[in-house]
Amino acid sequence: MRIGMGYDAHRLAPNRKLILGGIEIPYDMGLLGHSDADVLTHAIIDALLGAAKLGDIGRLFPDTDNSFFNINSLELLKQANLLLAEAGYAVVNIDSAIIAQEPKLAPFLHDMEAAIANTLGINENCVSVKATTEEKMGFTGSKEGMSAHAVCLVNSIN
């Protein structure tokens, strides 16, 4: 068994959709990035890649590669999961947290868990997504951006 940790952060910007965990969240701003800037999914990808020592999201899916421009991050998660399997690992579970002052994310957490679990081909009970604020402190508290943390456990399938 191996454990991985991931983190990601993106600025908020007007005229962008807010995508978290593959789910579109109604909000007047979205996250700025080369892909859909889904901080949650990016943190999960980095956790999975780190657990299997396969690099990180920036090396595998660089923002200099236009094939990843505006890509749905669940597609990147699917590709990362294939790399994980090729390396002889399978996802056991994921625990994650989104840090954002707004919007309130509680109504969407289950849908995020389901989308992530479905993309990885694992049971929804193996994916936990939480949301918190930083009590108006830092860049997330001042609504400049959002961040996410993820921890995962993978197991050898060989």
C-alpha positions in Angstrom: 0.0 0.0 0.0 1.2 3.5 -0.7 -0.2 7.0 0.3 -0.2 10.1 -1.8 -0.9 13.8 -1.1 -2.0 16.4 -3.5 -2.6 20.2 -3.5 -3.8 22.7 -6.0 -4.9 26.3 -6.1 -6.3 28.6 -8.8 -7.4 32.2 -9.0 -11.1 33.1 -9.4 -11.9 35.0 -12.6 -15.1 36.3 -14.3 -16.5 34.7 -17.5 -15.4 31.2 -16.4 -17.5 28.2 -15.3 -16.8 26.9 -11.8 -16.0 23.2 -12.0 -15.2 21.3 -8.9 -15.0 17.5 -8.8 -16.3 17.5 -12.4 -19.5 19.2 -11.4 -20.5 22.7 -12.6 -21.3 24.8 -9.6 -23.6 27.9 -10.1 -21.4 30.9 -9.2 -20.6 34.3 -10.8 -17.0 33.4 -11.3 -14.9 30.4 -12.2 -11.3 29.2 -11.7 -8.6 30.4 -14.1 -6.4 27.8 -15.7 -5.3 26.1 -18.9 -7.8 23.2 -18.4 -11.2 23.7 -16.6 -9.1 24.5 -13.5 -10.9 22.0 -11.3 -8.7 22.4 -8.2 -10.3 19.3 -6.5 -9.7 17.0 -9.4 -6.2 18.3 -9.9 -5.3 17.7 -6.2 -6.7 14.2 -6.5 -4.6 13.5 -9.6 -1.5 14.7 -7.9 -2.2 12.5 -4.9 -2.6 9.5 -7.1 0.4 10.2 -9.2 2.5 10.8 -6.1 1.4 7.6 -4.4 2.7 5.6 -7.4 5.8 7.9 -8.0 4.5 8.8 -11.5 5.3 12.5 -11.4 2.7 15.2 -11.1 -0.1 16.8 -13.1 2.2 19.6 -14.4 4.6 17.1 -15.9 2.1 14.8 -17.4 -0.5 17.3 -18.6 1.5 20.6 -19.1 -0.2 23.9 -19.7 2.2 24.3 -22.7 0.3 21.4 -24.5 -2.7 22.8 -26.3 -4.4 19.4 -26.3 -5.2 20.0 -22.7 -6.7 23.5 -23.2 -10.1 23.7 -21.6 -10.1 19.9 -21.1 -12.5 18.4 -18.6 -10.3 17.4 -15.6 -12.2 14.2 -15.2 -10.6 13.2 -18.5 -7.2 13.9 -17.0 -8.2 11.8 -13.9 -9.2 9.0 -16.2 -5.8 9.1 -17.9 -4.0 9.3 -14.6 -5.9 6.2 -13.4 -4.8 4.3 -16.5 -1.2 5.2 -15.7 -1.7 4.0 -12.2 -3.0 0.7 -13.4 -0.1 0.3 -15.8 2.2 0.8 -12.9 0.5 -1.9 -11.0 -1.7 0.1 -8.6 -5.4 0.5 -7.9 -7.1 3.2 -5.9 -8.3 2.1 -2.4 -9.7 5.5 -1.2 -9.5 9.2 -1.4 -10.1 11.9 1.2 -10.2 15.5 0.0 -11.1 19.0 1.0 -12.0 22.1 -1.0 -11.1 25.5 0.6 -13.3 28.3 -0.6 -15.1 31.3 1.0 -17.9 31.1 -1.5 -20.1 29.5 -2.8 -21.5 27.1 -0.3 -20.6 23.7 -1.6 -22.4 21.3 0.7 -25.3 20.7 -1.7 -22.8 19.5 -4.4 -20.4 17.3 -2.4 -22.2 14.0 -3.0 -22.4 14.7 -6.8 -18.6 15.4 -6.8 -17.9 12.1 -4.9 -20.0 10.2 -7.4 -18.4 11.8 -10.4 -14.9 11.1 -9.1 -15.7 7.5 -8.1 -17.4 6.8 -11.4 -14.4 8.1 -13.3 -12.1 5.9 -11.3 -14.4 2.9 -11.4 -14.5 2.6 -7.6 -17.3 2.6 -5.0 -18.6 6.0 -4.0 -18.0 5.0 -0.4 -14.2 5.2 -1.2 -14.3 8.9 -2.1 -14.8 11.7 0.5 -15.1 15.3 -0.4 -15.4 18.0 2.2 -15.5 21.8 2.0 -14.4 24.5 4.4 -13.6 28.2 4.5 -10.6 29.9 6.0 -12.7 32.3 7.9 -12.0 35.2 5.5 -8.2 34.8 5.8 -5.7 34.4 3.0 -6.4 34.3 -0.7 -9.3 31.9 -0.4 -10.9 33.9 2.4 -10.6 37.1 0.4 -12.3 35.3 -2.6 -9.2 35.7 -4.8 -9.1 31.9 -5.4 -9.8 28.4 -4.2 -7.6 25.5 -3.2 -7.9 21.8 -2.5 -6.1 19.1 -0.7 -6.3 15.4 -1.3 -4.9 12.2 0.3 -5.2 8.8 -1.3 -4.3 5.2 -0.6 -3.4 2.9 -3.5 -2.7 -0.8 -3.4 -0.5 -3.0 -5.5 -2.5 -5.1 -7.9 0.5 -7.3 -8.9 
